[in-house]
Amino acid sequence: MVRKGILALVAAILGMGLSSLSMAQEGGAAPARPSRIERALAGLTLSADEKAKVDPIVAEFKEKRKAVTDRDERRKISEEYVGKITPLLSAENKTKFEEALKTPPPPKKEGEGKKEGEQK
């Protein structure tokens, strides 16, 4: 009887460990907050032409930024992609985009962007 209880406990612990391992392999982080660029673009009404040009650049930006953890390097990447996106926008959207980029991000929610088990 005790042996079955121990086996059940071991199985539960192993199950939790494998779950944590799979989360770690998948990045394990809480869903990432939208980047400054994504927040700025979300406030725009892009024409079909602008959207067709900007979307692939944003996708490339997200992939490149995801691979980098250094804060300064991420800033450089953001600046690079702002430079790629801005010329593709209409005059009105360019003004709105540049203003939105100056807006500070909303405060982080509890645990946002942290990997499982990571503390403040």
C-alpha positions in Angstrom: 0.0 0.0 0.0 2.8 2.4 1.0 4.7 1.3 -2.1 1.8 2.3 -4.4 1.6 5.7 -2.7 5.3 6.3 -3.1 5.1 5.3 -6.8 2.2 7.6 -7.3 4.1 10.5 -5.7 7.2 9.8 -7.8 5.0 9.7 -11.0 3.5 13.0 -10.0 6.9 14.6 -9.4 8.2 13.3 -12.7 5.2 14.5 -14.5 5.7 18.0 -13.1 9.4 17.9 -13.9 8.7 17.0 -17.5 6.1 19.7 -17.8 8.6 22.3 -16.6 11.2 20.9 -18.9 9.0 21.2 -21.9 8.1 24.8 -20.9 11.9 25.6 -20.6 12.5 24.1 -24.0 9.7 26.3 -25.5 11.1 29.4 -23.9 9.1 29.0 -20.7 8.4 32.7 -20.5 5.0 34.2 -20.0 3.6 35.6 -23.2 5.8 38.5 -24.3 4.4 42.0 -24.2 4.1 43.7 -27.6 7.2 45.6 -28.5 7.3 49.3 -28.7 7.1 49.0 -32.5 4.1 46.7 -32.3 2.3 49.0 -29.9 3.0 52.0 -32.2 1.7 50.2 -35.3 -1.4 48.9 -33.5 -2.6 52.5 -33.2 -2.4 53.1 -37.0 -4.8 52.4 -39.8 -2.6 51.0 -42.4 -3.5 50.9 -46.1 -3.4 47.5 -47.8 -0.2 48.5 -49.5 1.4 49.7 -46.2 0.3 46.5 -44.4 1.7 44.3 -47.2 5.1 46.1 -46.9 5.2 46.4 -43.1 4.0 43.0 -42.0 7.0 41.0 -43.2 9.3 43.5 -41.7 7.6 43.2 -38.3 7.7 39.4 -38.5 11.4 39.6 -39.2 11.9 42.1 -36.4 10.1 39.8 -33.9 12.2 36.8 -34.8 15.4 38.8 -34.7 14.5 40.4 -31.3 13.3 37.1 -29.8 16.8 35.7 -30.3 18.5 38.5 -28.3 18.4 38.9 -24.5 20.8 41.8 -24.1 18.8 45.0 -23.5 21.2 47.3 -25.5 21.3 44.9 -28.4 17.4 44.8 -28.4 17.3 48.6 -28.5 19.7 48.6 -31.5 17.5 46.1 -33.3 14.4 48.2 -32.5 16.1 51.3 -33.9 17.1 49.5 -37.0 13.5 48.3 -37.7 12.0 51.7 -36.9 14.3 52.9 -39.7 13.0 50.3 -42.1 9.3 50.8 -41.2 9.0 54.6 -41.1 9.7 55.3 -44.8 7.0 52.8 -45.8 4.2 54.8 -44.0 2.1 57.6 -45.3 2.8 61.1 -44.0 -0.1 60.9 -41.5 0.8 57.4 -40.3 4.5 58.3 -40.1 3.6 61.2 -37.7 1.3 59.0 -35.6 4.0 56.2 -35.5 6.7 58.5 -34.4 4.5 60.0 -31.7 3.4 56.6 -30.5 7.1 55.5 -30.2 7.6 58.2 -27.7 4.8 57.0 -25.5 6.2 54.9 -22.5 5.0 51.3 -22.3 2.3 50.3 -19.8 3.7 48.9 -16.6 4.4 45.2 -16.5 1.9 42.9 -14.9 3.0 40.6 -12.1 5.2 37.9 -13.5 5.0 39.1 -17.1 8.0 38.2 -19.2 9.5 36.1 -16.5 10.5 32.5 -17.0 8.9 29.9 -14.8 10.5 29.9 -11.3 12.2 33.3 -12.0 11.7 36.0 -9.3 11.7 39.7 -9.5 
